[in-house]
Amino acid sequence: MKNRSQVLTSIFLITIFVIPSLIAMVIINFSDPAEPETDDHYKIMTYNIHFGVDSNGIYSVENIVDVVTSSGADIVGIQEITRASPLNGFGDLGSQLTIEMEKKGFKYSFIGDYGAQAVRNAIFSKYPMEAEVFSLEPVVSYQRTAVKATIDIDGNQVVFLVTHVTHINETTTNSDRVEQITNLINLVDTNLPVIIMGDFNSEPDWPEIQTFLSAGYLDSWEEANTGGPTLTWPANDPVQRLDYIFLTNGTSSSFIPVSSSIIDTKASDHFPVITEIEFV
């Protein structure tokens, strides 16, 4: 009789104290996850994707997209998107890239074209934008262009320019590149902050890059690099730094580069450069 009373008492205690706790645990474990906290840091990338062909000669859009998404980039400037090139089996690289990038959250994109241009620049963004394409002078081997976009980053308006200037005489400075870069800078007529990125086929101490610095732009890697490789081309055995992200602030809003690095990957013949900015 005593044992039965003890059993009943135990059941009562379990009913009153244990079962409600278990129910609460189940509710907590299966409730909707909290929304992630947001901040004012954003990652910007420039990437020459070499027609989608990696350093071993293999065409893979997926590899390019994996590099971008693994980096956590929010806005990406792309160079060397080809149209019907034998280098990648005449694939429609632009369409393939747009489809795959959209799957990864880059809902906004613009691929610049200009007449018979065979190699194009593009911007892929997770934020709304308006974009257009401009030609750069002088014409050397073929018409070089720049994509210019105004992007609304959580209420902050920023102007982006993406380009790929001539590769002719890429082992030495070239006055044609200096003129193309001057032409590019002259496209900027705004009080907004500006980011100019791309493949400039120039070493840091050449007049091409000094043209940016003289115009008040900051070299993001020099300002905020966090170590790692310093050269960007060729990916198999880098000997030159050719890829840059330049920044300048506007009167309406401003940002600072928090970190900048070069990503060691063989998905292209260039390493991408990524810079994290913070609005202040």
JONOR-V88025 format. One record per residue. N is the residue number from 1. SS is DSSP state (2 for helix, 1 for strand, 0 for the rest). PSI is psi in whole degrees, 0 to 359 (none if undefined). Layout:
BEGIN
N&SS&PSI, N&SS&PSI
END
This chain:
BEGIN
1&0&320, 2&2&320, 3&2&320, 4&2&320, 5&2&320, 6&2&321, 7&2&315, 8&2&321, 9&2&319, 10&2&317, 11&2&319, 12&2&315, 13&2&319, 14&2&318, 15&2&320, 16&2&321, 17&2&319, 18&2&311, 19&2&313, 20&2&324, 21&2&319, 22&2&319, 23&2&317, 24&2&321, 25&2&318, 26&2&316, 27&2&317, 28&2&316, 29&2&333, 30&0&9, 31&0&162, 32&0&138, 33&0&149, 34&0&149, 35&0&136, 36&0&145, 37&0&143, 38&0&155, 39&0&189, 40&0&30, 41&1&137, 42&1&145, 43&1&130, 44&1&135, 45&1&143, 46&1&139, 47&1&116, 48&1&113, 49&0&5, 50&2&49, 51&2&17, 52&2&11, 53&1&128, 54&0&182, 55&0&348, 56&0&9, 57&0&14, 58&0&130, 59&1&122, 60&0&104, 61&2&324, 62&2&321, 63&2&319, 64&2&313, 65&2&322, 66&2&320, 67&2&315, 68&2&311, 69&2&325, 70&2&332, 71&2&339, 72&0&17, 73&0&145, 74&0&329, 75&1&132, 76&1&129, 77&1&124, 78&1&139, 79&1&160, 80&1&50, 81&1&118, 82&1&163, 83&0&113, 84&0&56, 85&0&139, 86&2&342, 87&2&335, 88&2&32, 89&0&27, 90&0&30, 91&0&154, 92&0&77, 93&2&317, 94&2&312, 95&2&317, 96&2&316, 97&2&318, 98&2&315, 99&2&312, 100&2&323, 101&2&325, 102&2&324, 103&2&333, 104&0&11, 105&0&359, 106&0&83, 107&0&343, 108&1&131, 109&1&155, 110&1&123, 111&1&116, 112&0&145, 113&0&158, 114&0&94, 115&0&236, 116&0&16, 117&0&131, 118&0&336, 119&1&128, 120&1&160, 121&1&159, 122&1&159, 123&1&132, 124&1&130, 125&1&146, 126&0&358, 127&0&152, 128&0&145, 129&1&160, 130&1&132, 131&1&159, 132&1&168, 133&1&144, 134&1&150, 135&1&152, 136&1&140, 137&0&151, 138&0&165, 139&0&122, 140&0&112, 141&0&314, 142&0&167, 143&0&119, 144&1&148, 145&1&172, 146&1&138, 147&1&129, 148&1&127, 149&1&143, 150&1&120, 151&1&134, 152&1&103, 153&1&94, 154&0&45, 155&0&352, 156&1&120, 157&1&125, 158&1&138, 159&1&130, 160&1&138, 161&1&134, 162&1&132, 163&1&174, 164&1&100, 165&0&171, 166&0&143, 167&0&354, 168&0&132, 169&0&47, 170&0&352, 171&0&353, 172&0&166, 173&0&154, 174&0&122, 175&2&333, 176&2&322, 177&2&319, 178&2&317, 179&2&319, 180&2&319, 181&2&321, 182&2&317, 183&2&318, 184&2&311, 185&2&326, 186&0&348, 187&0&346, 188&0&115, 189&0&80, 190&0&156, 191&0&2, 192&0&157, 193&1&151, 194&1&140, 195&1&123, 196&1&126, 197&1&159, 198&1&193, 199&1&111, 200&0&4, 201&0&40, 202&0&147, 203&0&156, 204&0&329, 205&0&8, 206&0&159, 207&2&330, 208&2&309, 209&2&326, 210&2&334, 211&2&320, 212&2&312, 213&2&322, 214&2&334, 215&0&4, 216&0&8, 217&0&148, 218&1&139, 219&1&110, 220&2&324, 221&2&319, 222&2&327, 223&2&326, 224&2&31, 225&1&149, 226&0&29, 227&0&187, 228&0&194, 229&0&153, 230&0&344, 231&0&153, 232&0&352, 233&1&144, 234&0&154, 235&0&327, 236&0&327, 237&0&78, 238&0&135, 239&0&348, 240&1&151, 241&0&111, 242&0&346, 243&1&133, 244&1&157, 245&1&118, 246&1&145, 247&1&146, 248&1&145, 249&0&157, 250&0&182, 251&0&341, 252&0&327, 253&0&166, 254&0&161, 255&1&168, 256&1&149, 257&1&123, 258&1&319, 259&1&157, 260&1&139, 261&1&165, 262&1&131, 263&0&123, 264&0&103, 265&0&150, 266&0&16, 267&0&343, 268&0&181, 269&0&357, 270&1&150, 271&0&139, 272&0&153, 273&1&136, 274&1&136, 275&1&134, 276&1&127, 277&1&156, 278&1&128, 279&1&137, 280&0&none
END
